[in-house]
Amino acid sequence: MAKLELQNLNKTYSPKVIPVKDVSLTVDNGEFLTLLGPSGCGKSTTLRLIAGLEQPTRGKVFIGDRDVTNLPPGKRDISMVFQSYALYPHMTVYDNIASGLKLQHMSSNEIRERIRESSGALGLEELMGRKPGQLSGGQRQRVALARALVRRPEVFLLDEPLSNLDALLREQVRAELKQLFEAQNTPVVYVTHDQTEAMTLSTKVAVLNRGDVQQLDPPQRIYTHPANMFVAGFIGSPQMNLLHLKSDGKNAVLGDYRIPLPGGFTSPPDVTLGIRPEHVRLAQPGDAHSFQGRVFLVENLGMSNLLSVQLPGSENRTIRSLLPADRPWSQEDVTLALPPDAIHWFNTETGERLSNNTRPLVSNTANSTPLADSNPRL
Amino acid sequence: MADTIRAREQRTGWILIAPALLVLALVYAYPILRSFWLSLFTQNLGTGLEPVFSGLDNYARMFQDGRFWQSIFNTSVFTFSAIILELILGMGIALVLDQSIRGRGLVRTIAIIPWALPTALIALTWAWIFNDQFGVVNDLLLRLGLIDVGINWLGNPTLAMVSAIVADVWKTTSFVAILLLAGLQSISQDLYEAHSIDGATPWQSFRQITLPLLMPQIVIALLFRFAQSFGIFDLIQVMTGGGPGGATEVVSLYVYSSIMRYLDFGYGAALVVVTFLVLILVVAIAALVISRLRTSAGEKL
């Protein structure tokens, strides 16, 4: 068991195509790191660099004290689960799982023992004699996992392992994965574009964009303290409201309203106000920063309503608010409150976070879990 | 109700394939049956070219016919040497073309050219290449100092066969390569990556992933090449004419001589029938192997 360390990892295909720029991070034993980002952000390339399927242009990969940068994949002592599962179609389930052990010249008794141990939890005994073509998607998934687990490697790599499953199965396998890898005391690196997977599975999330690590933090902190506008907009569903505002140094200007900026920094001419829809609530007497607006779109998510509200003023701004589904809405005027604690400020030009004083806020809506299971896709 | 719809669909199906069946019957079934019928008669210059029923006499004569057995032997040597070489070289070329090299499309097109050229033309070219006085091969060997006197390639029984095999391999290796390349490209790259992470060397991946998954294409390539080589006519006829002294006379050349030169129609027909049965047998075995491979691979991923 050993920790995984990436030092200034860089992959350059051409001066303009740099899928991975200078990525440095450490994954300790028992840590579950998720590389999260949109397509083309470099997360899969980073994983392939760790696996040795690609050679880095610069930088090093360490597993424990071993510098594995120049070792072929088979000598790194890693297991990888592929998005396509990459099961060998001409081999039985048993032979698929045994393949890596056979290549290590392990005795067939030992192989049988190992497979019995690792596939018991996955419920594969009945399927051992079948070929991958005779299995359902979920079963193939399990075989791929068993093939990775049976090797008892120093590092586990998983490349979007859930993306080929249907939504219902995905939730179930996600929960199983969490249990399975909590029991393994090894570094796990998991690649996904699905923030729910990242939030639920990881102990640490690296948000990537254009080959750069935007933020490396525990999932909760990524939600409560997004390091920049990209992370703020990428994490959380429905997406965070991001309003580009003019500022006079002390206040940001939103229509006729002025919102005081937190002190302690020299503000640029433009700032961006970020607030998650689940934190925008109906105003009550005594609220600071309440705004009148007109509802122009209501999306019913079952547990809650997502309101799109047009703010007064010439700029034609809208703000979205996630409210409990306790009453129907029509095109009417509402007064919304933006709790100061829940506001994130960003430098519009650089996208960087301006204040670090935002405290985690307990959502006012019925769904109190931060990432709100109101993900409309599910 | 469902039954009547099914019955109607089946009737429509039969009507739709009827023209094709008719054409096949006229072009394939009739000549085959006619040959079989003819093989039961003696019809040659001795009978004044009139058919005289003689039962299985032609087949009995075949067993005594040394020239027939020689032609079967020659055909077998030619066929097995050629297709084994073509398979090995074709696999090598396919593996190279499967790598994403610059200008792969162009190389692939160039590779297929020998196969697309007319066989008679190629046979003539190769006959000149192996010519004992003016041939390129002898010229090269002489210049390199490997030989002192030009080798009479097409005049020596063994070397004539070697020359014919070389020409055939040159012409059809690319066909095998293209067939195998199509199979290689249908194997997912993920499998090789997963295997290399499992610790496999490239040679182990070739043995454990490439070969088993390529087996259907290999069997199909062998089948095609066997059927073509076993009936080879044009290449040999133009290059050596079956010589020297019958050393390269293959079955189809002997059939041609029997019928067209000696006007021995009944015996020639018997030769055709035997050749036909051998080919059918091999095709049936290959088909069986392919269907076994299909079922054992299960439903493809």
Contacts between the chains, C-beta under 8 A, distances in Angstrom:
chain1	res1	chain2	res2	distance
A	51	B	193	7.8
A	51	B	197	6.1
A	52	B	197	7.8
A	53	B	193	5.3
A	53	B	196	7.5
A	53	B	197	7.7
A	72	B	196	6.8
A	73	B	193	7.5
A	73	B	196	4.7
A	73	B	197	4.5
A	74	B	196	5.6
A	74	B	197	6.4
A	74	B	198	6.6
A	74	B	199	3.5
A	74	B	200	6.4
A	74	B	201	7.7
A	75	B	199	7.4
A	76	B	197	8.0
A	78	B	197	6.4
A	79	B	197	7.0
A	80	B	193	7.9
A	80	B	194	7.0
A	80	B	197	5.1
A	82	B	190	5.1
A	82	B	193	7.4
A	82	B	194	6.1
A	84	B	188	6.6
A	84	B	190	5.0
A	86	B	188	6.9
A	86	B	190	3.8
A	86	B	191	5.4
A	86	B	193	6.9
A	86	B	194	3.9
A	87	B	301	7.0
A	88	B	191	6.1
A	88	B	194	7.9
A	88	B	195	7.7
A	88	B	208	7.8
A	88	B	209	6.6
A	89	B	213	7.0
A	89	B	297	6.1
A	89	B	298	7.3
A	89	B	300	6.5
A	89	B	301	4.7
A	90	B	212	4.6
A	90	B	213	5.9
A	90	B	296	7.6
A	90	B	297	5.4
A	99	B	195	7.3
A	99	B	198	5.5
A	99	B	208	7.8
A	100	B	197	7.9
A	100	B	198	3.7
A	100	B	199	6.3
A	103	B	198	5.5
A	103	B	199	4.5
A	103	B	200	5.4
A	103	B	204	6.8
A	104	B	199	6.2
A	130	B	298	7.6
A	131	B	296	7.9
A	131	B	297	6.9
A	131	B	298	3.7
A	131	B	299	8.0
A	132	B	298	7.4
A	132	B	301	5.7
A	133	B	297	7.0
A	133	B	298	3.6
A	133	B	299	3.7
A	133	B	300	6.0
A	133	B	301	5.7
A	134	B	298	5.2
A	134	B	299	6.5
A	151	B	198	7.5
